[in-house]
Amino acid sequence: MYNTDRPNREELPSTAKLIRSTIIAAIVALVLLVTVVMPAEYALDPTGAGRVLGLTEMGEIKEQLAEEAAADAAAQRVAVQPQTEAPAPASVEPAATAEAAPEAEPAPEEPAPATAEETEWKDEVRFVLTPGQGTEFKLTMNEGAIARFSWESEGGPVNFDTHGDGAGRSISYEKGRGVPEDEGELEAAFTGNHGWFFRNRNNNDVTMVLRTGGDYGELKKML
């Protein structure tokens, strides 16, 4: 026998109150989905609130880790597959031909001397990545600005992701796995931060050297 009093009909919430509470709960859930869950889990930030709260960067790192894990798994599956030996090519006796007079080799072209603008760097940073460690460097750039870059790894190749973000927008320019070095130009698709995320997947420390020049504000370490 229970001593709990049964509520009166007047104390029970009406149908209108239940519907209103359901609608409010759905709106709150939708707001949390757009401003918290999507930026933190999938790096999708349609409102820009995730970038302000620092959740979009967390989602980008999760996406990067998921892609690296999938690529590593695919590489392992390929490595364990048995490789068939290609048949040896049949020997063919060369036909007798008349001896031709050897042609004179053209003189090699001398490379044009590099200009001061091409060789002078605005910033140069050197840093060490321990096994499994990742870090990120970005340039503050205006839309359409072009920056020159050159980076190399000492101790083993690295995984990298060249991307940008700003004002609620994000873009991925290039990704690579097991790359020892890279150089070129980076043109900003919009005003914001544009640069590189590096990760060391080796079993030893790797020393990175990053050099930048051209049209940008400053080089910042993000992670």
ABEGO torsion letter per residue (X at the ends): XBABBBBBAAABBBAAAAAAAAAAAAAAAAAAAAAAAAAAAAGBBAAGAAAAAGAAAAAAAAAAAAAAAAAAAAAAAAAABBBBBBBBBBBBBBBBBBBBBBBBBBBBBBBBBBBAAAABBABBBBBBBBBGBBBBBBBBBBBGBBBBBBBBBBGEBBBBBBBBBEGGBBBBABBBBGBABBBEBBBBABBEBBEBBBBBABABBBBBBBBBBEBBABBBBAX
